[in-house]
């Protein structure tokens, strides 16, 4: 029985799973960031290998037992990224493998024919589309300097800055000015200000986006506006992708939503503006939030490489397995 390995290397973690061709989970491995842009190339490779080794250890297997490895790595954006990453990955003891941007895992789990658009909104943001002739277009994924205005890091920083401006009187009143001190275990925004400056914090923790979603659900207008703007930004990215692929893509377009902000947050304000932005031009486009974690998209792509048929029961198994159990 053939065995495949899927490796999902993102900004905050690297998650590896090993399954056989019947979809049985044999082993899992979880380690730190697999994005070389965040931790550097050498450390990213260390983290990726650690995740793979942990999965092999749990499955009681060796590298030679793996028939195909599919890597889905954040940071694999430009041709030179693929050259550099492929050079490093080839040093591992796996004969058959392939590399895609981690967004393509999401497209595979959300689109049965592997066409459409996938929007990533996790730590960072990305938008990638693929049509039926295999053309791929990517918009974003390079950070705020290059125009990205979504993702957990951006949302956390913007949430805090808006709250601080509101505390100073430069924005409308918001419950964030009381919720953010609670998040830090403090009493006031003044204490938060001094804590951040004295501790020389370089970034706002992404977990503060939970506070943003909570405030929006309670009716906080400033929080809702920020989530609405995020939905519009993601919609604009999807439109840019679709405009470049529309000559060869079907009208009933799946828009697959991946990442913690989308899969866990599920903000109705964000999703409404996202859908509204896309459907102004592509009325048949439909949003889809997968239930399974993205690493199983890597597994599916590995199975595709080996021409292993994907029965509906496989997807059901992958959903039941969940993820990140270590």
C-alpha positions in Angstrom: 0.0 0.0 0.0 1.4 3.4 -1.0 2.2 6.0 1.6 2.2 9.8 1.2 3.4 12.6 3.3 1.9 16.2 3.3 3.9 19.0 4.8 2.3 22.4 5.5 4.9 25.0 6.4 3.3 28.2 7.5 4.3 31.4 9.3 3.6 30.1 12.8 4.0 26.3 12.5 4.9 23.4 10.3 2.5 20.5 10.3 3.2 17.1 8.7 0.9 14.1 8.3 1.5 10.7 6.8 -1.4 8.7 5.4 -1.7 5.5 3.3 -3.7 5.4 0.0 -6.8 4.5 1.9 -6.5 7.8 3.9 -5.6 6.2 7.2 -3.6 8.6 9.3 -0.3 7.0 10.3 1.6 9.8 11.9 1.7 13.5 12.7 4.5 16.0 13.4 4.3 19.6 14.6 7.1 22.1 14.8 7.8 25.8 14.5 7.6 28.1 11.4 8.4 26.7 8.0 8.4 30.2 6.3 12.0 31.1 5.5 11.0 34.8 5.2 10.2 34.8 9.0 12.8 32.5 10.5 15.5 32.4 7.8 16.2 29.6 5.4 18.4 27.4 7.6 16.0 27.5 10.6 13.0 26.9 8.3 14.6 23.7 7.0 15.4 22.6 10.5 11.7 23.1 11.5 10.4 21.3 8.4 12.7 18.4 8.9 11.8 18.2 12.6 8.1 18.0 11.7 8.7 15.3 9.2 10.9 13.3 11.5 8.3 13.4 14.3 5.6 12.2 11.9 7.9 9.3 10.7 8.7 8.4 14.3 5.0 8.2 15.2 4.3 6.2 12.1 7.3 3.9 12.8 8.5 4.5 9.2 11.7 5.5 7.4 12.2 8.0 4.6 12.4 5.1 2.1 8.8 4.0 3.1 7.3 7.3 1.8 6.2 7.1 -1.9 5.6 10.8 -2.3 6.1 14.0 -0.3 4.1 17.2 -1.1 5.4 20.4 0.4 3.2 23.4 0.7 5.3 26.3 2.0 4.6 29.9 2.8 7.2 32.1 1.2 7.2 30.1 -2.0 6.1 33.1 -4.0 8.6 33.9 -6.8 10.4 31.7 -9.2 13.7 32.3 -7.3 11.9 31.2 -4.1 11.1 27.9 -5.7 14.7 27.4 -6.9 16.2 28.2 -3.5 13.7 26.1 -1.5 13.9 23.2 -4.0 17.6 23.2 -3.6 17.4 22.8 0.1 14.5 20.3 0.1 16.5 18.1 -2.3 19.0 17.6 0.5 16.4 15.5 2.4 16.3 11.8 1.8 13.1 11.6 -0.3 13.2 10.7 -3.9 9.7 11.7 -5.1 8.4 15.1 -4.0 6.9 18.4 -5.2 6.7 22.0 -3.9 3.8 24.4 -4.1 2.9 27.6 -2.3 0.9 26.7 0.8 -2.2 28.5 -0.6 -2.5 25.7 -3.2 -3.2 23.2 -0.4 -6.3 25.3 0.4 -7.4 25.3 -3.2 -7.1 21.6 -3.4 -9.3 20.9 -0.3 -11.9 23.4 -1.4 -12.2 22.7 -5.1 -12.8 19.2 -6.4 -11.3 20.0 -9.8 -8.4 22.1 -8.4 -9.6 25.3 -10.1 -10.9 28.6 -8.7 -9.4 31.1 -6.2 -8.0 30.5 -2.7 -7.8 33.4 -0.3 -5.4 33.1 2.7 -6.0 35.1 5.8 -3.9 33.6 8.6 -0.8 35.2 10.0 -0.5 36.9 6.6 -2.6 37.0 3.4 -2.4 35.7 -0.1 -4.6 35.1 -3.1 -3.9 32.5 -5.8 -6.1 31.3 -8.6 -5.8 28.3 -11.0 -7.8 27.7 -14.1 -8.6 24.4 -16.0 -5.5 24.7 -18.2 -3.2 24.9 -15.2 -2.4 28.6 -15.3 -1.7 30.1 -11.9 -1.9 33.7 -10.8 -0.9 35.1 -7.4 -1.8 38.4 -5.9 -0.3 39.6 -2.7 1.5 37.5 -0.1 4.5 39.8 0.1 3.5 41.9 3.1 2.2 45.3 3.9 5.0 47.1 2.1 3.7 45.5 -1.1 0.1 46.4 -0.5 -1.2 43.5 1.7 -3.9 44.8 4.1 -5.2 41.7 5.7 -3.9 38.7 7.8 -3.5 38.3 11.5 -0.4 40.4 11.9 -1.9 43.3 10.0 -5.2 43.0 11.8 -3.6 42.9 15.2 -1.5 46.0 14.5 -4.4 47.9 13.1 -6.7 46.8 15.9 -4.3 48.2 18.5 -3.5 51.4 16.6 -7.2 52.2 16.1 -7.9 51.5 19.8 -5.0 53.8 20.8 -6.2 56.5 18.5 -9.7 56.2 20.0 -8.2 56.4 23.5 -6.5 59.6 22.5 -9.7 61.0 20.8 -8.7 60.6 17.2 -11.3 57.9 16.5 -14.8 57.2 17.5 -15.4 55.6 20.9 -14.8 51.8 21.0 -15.0 49.0 23.5 -11.5 48.0 22.3 -10.1 50.6 24.7 -11.2 48.4 27.6 -10.8 45.0 26.0 -7.2 45.5 25.0 -6.0 46.3 28.5 -7.8 43.2 29.7 -6.0 41.2 26.9 -2.6 42.3 28.3 -3.7 41.8 31.9 -3.7 45.5 32.6 -6.2 48.1 33.7 -5.9 51.0 31.2 -4.7 52.0 27.8 -2.1 54.2 29.5 -0.7 51.1 31.2 -0.7 49.3 27.9 1.2 52.1 26.3 3.9 52.1 28.9 4.1 48.3 28.9 4.7 48.2 25.1 7.3 51.0 25.2 9.1 49.8 28.3 9.2 46.2 27.1 10.2 47.4 23.6 7.7 45.1 22.0 8.2 45.0 18.2 4.8 43.7 17.3 1.3 43.3 18.6 0.4 39.6 19.3 -1.9 38.1 16.6 -4.2 36.7 19.3 -5.5 40.2 19.8 -7.7 39.5 16.7 -9.9 37.4 19.0 -10.6 40.7 20.9 -11.5 42.3 17.6 -14.0 39.6 16.6 -15.5 39.7 20.1 -16.0 43.4 20.0 -17.5 43.3 16.6 -20.0 40.6 17.6 -21.0 42.8 20.5 -21.8 45.7 18.2 -18.6 47.8 18.4 -18.7 50.0 15.3 -14.9 50.6 14.9 -14.3 46.8 15.0 -17.0 46.1 12.5 -15.6 48.7 10.1 -12.1 47.2 10.3 -13.5 43.7 9.5 -15.6 45.1 6.7 -12.5 46.7 5.2 -10.6 43.5 5.5 -13.4 41.7 3.6 -13.3 44.3 0.9 -9.4 43.9 0.7 -9.7 40.2 0.3 -12.4 40.6 -2.3 -10.2 43.0 -4.3 -7.4 40.5 -4.3 -9.8 37.8 -5.5 -11.0 40.1 -8.3 -7.5 40.8 -9.4 -6.8 37.1 -9.7 -10.1 36.4 -11.5 -9.5 39.2 -14.0 -6.3 37.6 -15.1 -7.8 34.1 -15.3 -11.3 34.8 -16.6 -10.5 33.9 -20.2 -10.2 30.2 -19.1 -12.2 29.8 -15.9 -15.8 28.7 -15.4 -18.4 31.1 -14.2 -19.4 29.1 -11.1 -16.2 30.0 -9.4 -15.3 28.6 -6.0 -13.6 31.1 -3.7 -11.9 29.0 -1.0 -11.2 30.7 2.3 -8.3 29.5 4.3 -6.5 30.7 7.5 -7.5 31.2 11.1 -9.1 34.7 10.5 -11.5 33.1 8.0 -11.9 29.5 9.1 -12.1 30.3 12.9 -13.1 33.9 13.0 -15.9 33.6 10.4 -16.9 37.2 10.9 -20.2 37.9 9.2 -19.1 41.5 8.5 -15.9 40.4 6.8 -17.6 37.6 4.8 -20.5 39.9 3.7 -18.2 42.5 2.3 -15.9 39.9 0.8 -18.8 38.3 -1.1 -20.3 41.6 -2.0 -17.0 42.8 -3.5 -16.5 39.7 -5.6 -20.1 39.3 -6.8 -20.3 42.9 -8.1 -18.4 41.5 -11.1 -18.6 37.7 -10.8 -22.1 37.0 -9.7 -21.8 33.2 -9.7 -18.8 33.2 -7.4 -19.4 31.2 -4.2 -17.5 31.3 -0.9 -16.4 28.0 0.6 -14.8 27.5 4.0 -13.3 24.0 4.2 -13.7 21.9 7.4 -10.4 20.1 7.1 -7.0 21.7 7.9 -4.9 22.7 4.9 -2.2 20.0 5.3 -4.7 17.5 3.8 -4.6 19.5 0.7 -0.9 18.6 0.4 -1.9 15.0 1.0 -4.5 15.2 -1.8 -1.9 16.7 -4.2 0.5 13.9 -3.3 -2.2 11.4 -4.1 -2.8 13.1 -7.4 0.8 12.8 -8.3 0.5 9.0 -7.7 -2.8 8.8 -9.5 -4.5 7.5 -6.4 -8.3 8.0 -6.8 -9.8 10.2 -4.1 -13.1 8.7 -2.9 -15.5 10.9 -0.9 -14.7 8.8 2.1 -11.2 10.2 2.1 -12.4 13.7 2.6 -14.6 12.6 5.4 -11.7 10.9 7.2 -9.5 14.0 6.8 -12.2 16.2 8.3 -12.5 13.9 11.3 -8.8 13.8 11.9 -8.7 17.6 12.6 -5.2 18.8 13.1 -2.4 20.3 15.2 -3.0 17.7 17.9 0.6 17.6 19.2 
